[in-house]
Amino acid sequence: ALRRELQAVRTHRAAHRSRRQDAPIPVVALVGYTNAGKSTLLNTMTDAGVLAEDKLFATLDPTTRKVRLPGGNLEVLFSDTVGFIQKLPTQLVAAFRATLEEIASASVVLHVLDVSADNAPAQCAAVLQVLEELGVQDLPLVTAWNKIDACADSAAVRALAASRADTVAISGATGEGLAQLMAAVSGKLAESMVEMEVLLPYSAGALLDEVHKMGKVSSTAYTEQGTRLTARVPRCLISKLQPYYSDSDGGSSTAGSTI
């Protein structure tokens, strides 16, 4: 029964990814050991009403919600995924990993770790191992040390998190640290942007609006053929801009890119 449910999740998520390709928006994939508090964190950020309970595989069907990042107009999708566990039964390994295909299309991976757990280091290692096995270990990563409110010495944990790169101490239950977490995610998204020079026909006004909304435009020129611009854009826009790639001689081409 669990295997069939996992397959249904895989099909469901594939359909969602297909629809998002038509209207690209950066995706932040929440990953973590089971019971790390990912669903609670998503609830707090978006009031999504996702099932949040202390139970193995409580979130089999990942839930995705749109969140507007602070300090701008950029909207991103935060996508919850099934919780990781150690020593998964062999017959479920392939199906379980298939539900995590969502991660490969993410712009940023948000690793939620229950820092109050006695075996937190082992849980962290297990998650990082799965990410490596999925081939997504090089995606931009932000780590949220969750359940800081349940730690015996929360001040020491906060200080340790502050000393580590791309690590934020938070509480998904109380909302502590969420502003810093959102800022860290926003920073990672900015770092992962790719510079492209494109020549957009005037008929592609909607795409031009997306570039301005989601990217950072450094130069714009209006020509007889259309709008030539250089911009840093999130990876989710690359495939839509690729046909309008502009070469250094002033023409357009579909054969190259500045990636």
C-alpha positions as CSV (number, residue, x, y, z in Angstrom):
1,A,0.0,0.0,0.0
2,L,2.8,2.4,0.9
3,R,4.5,1.6,-2.4
4,R,1.4,2.5,-4.4
5,E,1.0,5.7,-2.4
6,L,4.6,6.6,-3.2
7,Q,4.0,6.0,-6.9
8,A,0.9,8.2,-6.8
9,V,2.9,11.0,-5.2
10,R,5.5,10.7,-7.9
11,T,2.9,11.1,-10.6
12,H,1.2,14.0,-8.8
13,R,4.5,15.9,-8.4
14,A,5.4,15.3,-12.1
15,A,2.2,17.0,-13.1
16,H,2.9,19.9,-10.8
17,R,6.4,20.4,-12.2
18,S,5.0,20.4,-15.8
19,R,2.6,23.1,-15.0
20,R,5.3,25.2,-13.3
21,Q,7.4,25.1,-16.4
22,D,4.8,27.1,-18.1
23,A,5.0,29.8,-15.5
24,P,8.5,29.5,-14.0
25,I,9.1,30.6,-10.4
26,P,12.0,29.7,-8.2
27,V,11.5,26.6,-6.0
28,V,12.9,26.1,-2.5
29,A,12.8,22.4,-1.6
30,L,12.4,21.6,2.1
31,V,14.3,18.4,2.9
32,G,14.9,16.8,6.3
33,Y,14.8,13.7,8.4
34,T,11.4,12.6,9.3
35,N,9.9,14.6,12.2
36,A,12.4,17.4,11.7
37,G,9.5,19.9,11.6
38,K,9.3,20.8,7.9
39,S,5.5,20.8,7.7
40,T,5.3,22.9,10.9
41,L,7.8,25.4,9.4
42,L,5.8,25.5,6.2
43,N,2.6,26.1,8.2
44,T,4.2,29.0,10.1
45,M,5.5,30.6,6.9
46,T,2.4,30.3,4.8
47,D,-0.5,29.0,7.0
48,A,-0.7,26.2,4.5
49,G,-2.5,23.8,6.8
50,V,-0.2,21.0,5.9
51,L,-0.5,17.9,8.1
52,A,2.1,18.2,10.9
53,E,2.3,15.3,13.3
54,D,5.0,13.2,14.9
55,K,4.6,10.2,12.7
56,L,6.8,8.4,10.1
57,F,5.9,9.5,6.6
58,A,3.3,12.0,7.8
59,T,3.9,14.0,4.6
60,L,3.9,11.6,1.7
61,D,2.3,14.1,-0.7
62,P,4.6,17.1,-0.8
63,T,2.8,20.4,-0.4
64,T,3.9,23.5,-2.3
65,R,3.0,27.1,-1.3
66,K,3.9,30.5,-2.7
67,V,5.8,32.8,-0.5
68,R,6.8,36.4,-1.1
69,L,10.4,37.0,0.1
70,P,11.0,40.2,2.1
71,G,12.8,43.2,0.6
72,G,11.4,42.9,-2.9
73,N,8.7,41.5,-5.2
74,L,10.3,38.0,-5.7
75,E,7.9,35.2,-5.1
76,V,9.1,31.6,-4.6
77,L,7.6,28.2,-4.1
78,F,8.4,26.4,-0.9
79,S,7.9,22.7,-1.5
80,D,7.7,20.2,1.4
81,T,9.0,16.7,0.7
82,V,8.7,13.3,2.4
83,G,10.8,13.0,5.5
84,F,14.1,11.0,5.2
85,I,14.8,8.0,7.4
86,Q,17.8,5.7,7.9
87,K,17.7,2.1,6.8
88,L,14.7,2.3,4.6
89,P,13.4,-1.2,3.6
90,T,15.1,-2.3,0.4
91,Q,11.9,-2.8,-1.5
92,L,10.9,0.9,-0.9
93,V,14.2,2.6,-1.7
94,A,13.5,3.2,-5.4
95,A,9.9,4.4,-4.9
96,F,10.9,6.6,-1.9
97,R,13.6,8.4,-3.9
98,A,11.3,8.8,-6.8
99,T,9.2,11.1,-4.6
100,L,12.2,13.3,-4.1
101,E,12.6,14.2,-7.8
102,E,11.1,17.6,-6.8
103,I,14.5,18.5,-5.4
104,A,16.4,18.3,-8.7
105,S,14.3,21.2,-10.1
106,A,14.8,23.4,-7.0
107,S,16.8,26.6,-7.1
108,V,17.6,26.3,-3.4
109,V,17.5,23.3,-1.0
110,L,16.4,24.2,2.6
111,H,17.6,21.4,5.0
112,V,15.5,21.5,8.1
113,L,17.3,19.7,11.0
114,D,15.8,19.0,14.4
115,V,18.7,20.4,16.4
116,S,17.1,19.3,19.7
117,A,17.3,15.6,18.8
118,D,19.9,13.4,20.5
119,N,21.0,12.0,17.2
120,A,20.9,15.2,15.3
121,P,24.4,14.7,13.7
122,A,23.4,11.3,12.5
123,Q,20.1,12.6,11.0
124,C,22.0,15.4,9.3
125,A,24.5,13.0,7.8
126,A,21.7,10.7,6.6
127,V,20.0,13.6,4.8
128,L,23.2,14.8,3.2
129,Q,24.0,11.3,2.0
130,V,20.6,11.0,0.3
131,L,21.1,14.3,-1.4
132,E,24.5,13.1,-2.7
133,E,22.9,9.8,-3.9
134,L,20.3,11.9,-5.7
135,G,23.0,13.9,-7.4
136,V,21.8,17.2,-6.0
137,Q,24.5,17.8,-3.4
138,D,25.8,20.8,-5.4
139,L,22.6,22.7,-5.3
140,P,22.6,25.9,-3.2
141,L,21.9,24.8,0.4
142,V,20.6,26.6,3.5
143,T,20.4,24.8,6.8
144,A,17.7,25.6,9.3
145,W,18.5,24.3,12.8
146,N,14.9,23.8,13.9
147,K,13.3,23.4,17.3
148,I,15.7,25.8,19.0
149,D,13.0,26.4,21.6
150,A,13.3,22.7,22.7
151,C,17.1,22.9,23.3
152,A,18.4,22.8,26.8
153,D,21.0,25.5,26.1
154,S,19.4,27.4,23.2
155,A,21.9,30.3,23.5
156,A,24.9,28.1,22.9
157,V,23.1,26.5,19.9
158,R,22.3,29.9,18.4
159,A,25.9,31.0,18.8
160,L,27.1,27.8,17.1
161,A,24.7,28.3,14.2
162,A,25.8,31.9,13.8
163,S,29.4,30.7,13.4
164,R,28.5,28.4,10.5
165,A,27.9,29.5,6.9
166,D,24.3,29.4,5.6
167,T,23.0,28.1,8.9
168,V,20.1,29.7,10.9
169,A,18.7,28.7,14.2
170,I,14.9,28.8,14.1
171,S,11.7,27.5,15.7
172,G,9.0,26.6,13.2
173,A,6.5,26.4,16.0
174,T,7.1,29.9,17.5
175,G,8.4,31.7,14.4
176,E,11.8,32.5,16.0
177,G,14.5,33.1,13.4
178,L,12.2,33.1,10.4
179,A,13.2,36.6,9.2
180,Q,16.8,35.5,9.2
181,L,16.0,32.3,7.4
182,M,14.1,34.1,4.7
183,A,17.0,36.5,4.3
184,A,19.4,33.5,4.0
185,V,17.2,31.9,1.3
186,S,16.9,35.2,-0.6
187,G,20.7,35.5,-0.5
188,K,21.2,32.0,-1.9
189,L,18.7,32.7,-4.7
190,A,20.7,35.8,-5.6
191,E,24.0,33.9,-5.6
192,S,22.5,31.2,-7.9
193,M,21.3,33.5,-10.6
194,V,22.9,33.2,-14.0
195,E,23.8,36.2,-16.2
196,M,22.3,36.1,-19.7
197,E,22.2,38.6,-22.6
198,V,19.0,38.2,-24.6
199,L,17.1,40.0,-27.4
200,L,13.4,39.8,-26.7
201,P,10.9,40.6,-29.5
202,Y,8.4,43.2,-28.5
203,S,5.8,40.5,-28.7
204,A,7.4,38.9,-25.7
205,G,6.3,41.6,-23.3
206,A,5.1,39.0,-20.7
207,L,8.5,37.4,-20.6
208,L,10.2,40.7,-20.2
209,D,8.0,41.5,-17.2
210,E,9.1,38.1,-15.7
211,V,12.8,39.0,-16.1
212,H,12.2,42.4,-14.4
213,K,10.2,40.8,-11.6
214,M,12.4,37.8,-10.9
215,G,15.8,38.9,-12.1
216,K,18.3,41.8,-11.8
217,V,18.5,43.7,-15.1
218,S,21.9,45.5,-15.6
219,S,21.4,47.0,-19.0
220,T,18.6,47.6,-21.5
221,A,18.6,48.8,-25.1
222,Y,15.6,49.2,-27.5
223,T,16.3,48.1,-31.1
224,E,14.3,47.5,-34.2
225,Q,14.2,43.8,-33.4
226,G,13.2,44.1,-29.8
227,T,14.6,44.8,-26.3
228,R,18.2,43.8,-25.8
229,L,19.0,43.3,-22.1
230,T,21.6,41.8,-19.8
231,A,20.3,40.4,-16.6
232,R,21.0,37.9,-13.9
233,V,18.0,35.5,-13.7
234,P,17.0,32.5,-11.6
235,R,17.6,29.1,-13.2
236,C,13.9,28.6,-13.7
237,L,13.9,31.2,-16.4
238,I,16.8,30.0,-18.4
239,S,14.9,27.6,-20.6
240,K,12.3,30.3,-21.5
241,L,15.1,32.8,-22.3
242,Q,17.4,30.4,-24.2
243,P,15.7,30.9,-27.6
244,Y,16.4,34.6,-27.3
245,Y,20.0,34.3,-26.4
246,S,21.9,37.2,-28.0
247,D,25.5,36.7,-29.2
248,S,28.3,39.3,-28.8
249,D,28.0,40.4,-32.4
250,G,24.5,41.8,-31.8
251,G,22.5,38.9,-33.3
252,S,20.3,36.4,-31.7
253,S,21.0,32.7,-31.6
254,T,19.6,29.5,-30.1
255,A,23.0,27.7,-30.2
256,G,24.7,29.3,-27.2
257,S,24.3,30.9,-23.8
258,T,26.2,32.7,-21.2
259,I,25.6,30.0,-18.6
